[in-house]
Amino acid sequence: MTEEINLNSETNEDQPQGFSWGKAAIWIAVFALLVVVASQLRTSTQGTVSIGEEVPDFTLYTFDGDQITLSDLRGKVVVVNFWASWCNPCELEAADLQAAWEHYEPGGEVVFLGVDWTDTDTPAAAYLEKFQITYPNGPDLATAISQDFRITGVPETYIVDRNGLLARAKLGPYQSLQEIIADIDAVLAQ
């Protein structure tokens, strides 16, 4: 029996007091989790897609049942407006966005896409009717599109150039039709 005690005491001397592989595994898992959480937080707080960056491709399923994929619109300037029926500032720019769409629609060089953020179909349909919006609009299913753009709220408008790069970003409502046209014309002139 004395030999067993001596063997055990030699084994205990080789490891630090209180060391166990189970505890080490738990600390490694906690550290790995913290790294993942920090990485996700960094991505979510980076703000909007930066000017000059390629805009992540997305597909908008419109309220009319159409499917529009951003990459299919290469060669055109694309205006992506995030809005919601419950958003009062969105109402400030809604009529001007529609007027801008009507201004550019005949030329076919500019496409408008409305992305309805965290809303329900009935109020969204009422909003589109109230402002007589005719450009394609659809819900942001599971907020996938807004996460790609890392929006911070609504309204936000992004103008994508002919090569799929972000050319302009407007956080908050446009103040006038002239402001919208000036932004789009600047991108068209590039």
LINFENHU-V890812 format. One record per run of one state. SS is the DSSP state (H for helix, E for strand, L for the rest). FROM is the first residue (numbers start at 1). TO is the last residue. If there is no record, write none. Layout:
ss: {SS & SS}
from: {FROM & FROM}
to: {TO & TO}
//
This chain:
ss: {L & H & L & H & L & E & L & E & L & E & H & L & E & L & H & L & E & L & H & L & E & L & H & L & E & L & E & L & H & L}
from: {1 & 2 & 15 & 21 & 45 & 54 & 55 & 59 & 63 & 67 & 70 & 74 & 77 & 84 & 88 & 106 & 110 & 117 & 121 & 131 & 137 & 140 & 141 & 150 & 156 & 161 & 165 & 172 & 177 & 189}
to: {1 & 14 & 20 & 44 & 53 & 54 & 58 & 62 & 66 & 69 & 73 & 76 & 83 & 87 & 105 & 109 & 116 & 120 & 130 & 136 & 139 & 140 & 149 & 155 & 160 & 164 & 171 & 176 & 188 & 190}
//
